[in-house]
Each structure stands twice: as structure tokens, then as C-alpha cells.
Amino acid sequence: MRFYTVPLLSTSEGFGMPRKKSETIGLNVRMKEPLRRKIETASKSNGVSMNSELVRRVEETFAKEEAGAAVYGGDKLEALFRVLGGAANLVEARTEKLLTEDWDTMAAVRKAWDTLIPRLMPVPPVPPEIEDAMNAPQPVEAPSMPAMPYPDGLLGGAEIDPKPWAAYEAKMKKYRQELEVWKETIIKAGQKTAIVTERFNAIDRLGAEASAELLPPREN
């Protein structure tokens, strides 16, 4: 296979000196004959030298890449959309149908996107309010009542020992105090959770509004 060298001539041959943006730098580009022939044909068609044709095409390539990235919101988003597009192409190749025309293909593509997007996005943080709610204490248990004495199967008339009942009342007093503390803790946790819920609702609204601006909902 023969290679051809196309000289990109320079107006300056200085080394180690900072170059000006307007300065033309000399390069030797090696290419195969079919590509050289295409450049030669294009240069003749456009009435310019092979050097000018090659430089123009390189500049256009960079300009298209930069413009494409700008359309998608930057390099990272462009890369994301390329991955999603690749997944769609794989599904369409297997079903041999277009996602815009076939419901099954669309559903498979959507499943692929739903799987890929979380892998490419930041891991969602667990808000401290949610952690507090998850770590909220369990409700306290009420103490058991002391057993009632029913001698000889009688339902009443037996003498009741006051000591177990005094201990039970003391436990009930402590239980009521702990129950109030637990209620206050749960109320505060619920208030914090409500703030996080509103945050998530705001995120959903933002996404819905953005999608509606780009593509209004379809009427049934």
C-alpha cells in the first residue's frame, strides 16, 4: 500500500518560540492513495490547492463537532445521547423495526434507556432528613397489667395486692412520658420528610415543564 505526503506549508520555521494564532504551521500528512485522490478531485472542483482543501475539511470537521456538542448541551451530554442512540440502534437492529413506528421496539428502547441513564448519572444522595426519619425510634410498648387473682374460679371478692398495681401505675406514667417524646420525634421527622418530598415534587415539575416546552403532550 503506497502512502502519499501532502505538505502543509508554513510561513515560519521558528522552534521554541510561542506561535501566533494567525501563524501557519507546516505539517507533513501521510495518507493512502484513495484519500489523496478524493482531496485532489475536491480541490480541483473548488478551485483551490490540495493544501487549502485539506485544511478547510479539517476545520469543518472540528466546527461540526463543536456545533454538535453545543446542540446537545456540551461534550458530556453529547456523549450521553450517543450512548442512548447506540442502545436504540441495537434494539432496532434486533427487532428490524423503528422505535418511532413500533410500540414493542419503543418499549424495549425505553427499558434500555431507563437502565443506562442511572448508570451514567450521579448517585442520588440520601437527604439527612430521610436518614433521620429512617432512624426514628420505634413506638414504645405499654406495660402489661398485673394479673387479677380469681381464687376458686370466683369472678370477684378476692383481696387485691396493691404493690403490683403501684408498680404498674409507675410504669404507665413513664410510658406516657416516653410516648409523648416519641410523638414529638415522629412529628418532627414527618415535617423534615415533607420538605424533601416537596423538593422531589419540584424536580418532577421542572422535568415535566422542560419536556412540555420541547414537545407538548400528545392529545388522545
Secondary structure, DSSP 8 states (H G I E B T S, - for coil): --EEEEEE--S---SSS---TT----EEEEEEHHHHHHHHHHHHHHTS-HHHHHHHHHHHHHHHHHHHHHHTTSHHHHHHHHHHHHHHHHHHHHHTS-TTT-HHHHHHHHHHHHHHHHHHS------HHHHHHHT---------------GGG-SS-----HHHHHHHHHHHHHHHHHHHHHHHHHHHHHHHHHHHHHHHHHHHHHHHHHHHHHS-----
